[in-house]
Amino acid sequence: MDVVIADDAVLLREGLRHILERFGHRVVASVGNAGDLLEAVAGHRPDVAVVDVRMPPGYRDEGLRAALRIRTGHPGTAVLVLSQYVERSYALELLESGAGRGLGYLLKNRVGEVEEFLDAVTRVAGGGTVIDPEVVVRLLEDRRDQSALARLTPREREVLALMAEGKSNSAIARRLGVTDAAVLKHVGNIFGKLLLEPTDEEHRRVMAVLHYLREEGP
C-alpha cells in the first residue's frame, strides 16, 4: 500500500519509513508539517496517512486539523493518528468522522511492538477503526474534570440551546427579547468559555452545538 508520513521529528519519520518499506509498503511522501501533508495527500492519493498531532508552525493541533481535511477532501485515504498527545478540541470531531471509514488513533509510547503498528496501518487501510483505549479514557477524563457547559451562565446556556435548534443570532434575539448585539456578545462568550479558537465563525458555531449535544443529549 502507499503511505504518507507526517511528523516533525525527522528521526521518527525515517524510522517509520524504514519499518513500512521493510514490510513491503511504499512511502510516497515523508513530511514535517501540515501544509506539506495536505499537498502530499492531494498529489499522491495514498491508501493511508500516518499523522502526528502537533506540527509546525504552532505545535498545537495542526495535524488533527489536517486529518479532518483529509477525511472530507480525500475519503479514499485512511488516517492513522500516531502521537503522544490527545487534543480534545479536534480529537472528538475526528473520531466522530470515522465510523466505518478507516481511522486510527494510537499513542506513541503505548505501541510496544512493530507488528502492532503495522497491523493498525493495515486495518485502517482496509476501512477499519483502531483506537487506543487510553485515548478514550483521556477524552472522558477531560469531559468529567472540566465540563465545558458548566462554565456558561444560564443566559449563555439558553442562547446555546437555541443555537442547537438551528436559529440565527437575529432569531435568538427575537425569541429572548434582547438586541442582536446582546446575542452576539453571548455567542462570543460561549466560544471563549468552550475554548473554541477564533477560526471560521460557522465552524465554531457547529463545534459549540456539538459540545451542547454531547453533554445535554440522551
ABEGO torsion letter per residue (X at the ends): XBBBBBBABAAAAAAAAAAAAAAGBBBABBBABAAAAAAAAAAAGBABBBBBABBOAAGBAAAAAAAAAAAAABAABBBBBBBABBBAAAAAAAAAAABGBBBBBBBAAABABAAAAAAAAAAAAAGBBBBBAAAAAAAAAAAAABBAAAABBAAAAAAAAAAAAGBBAAAAAAAAGBBAAAAAAAAAAAAAAAGBBBBBAAAAAAAAAAAAAAAABX
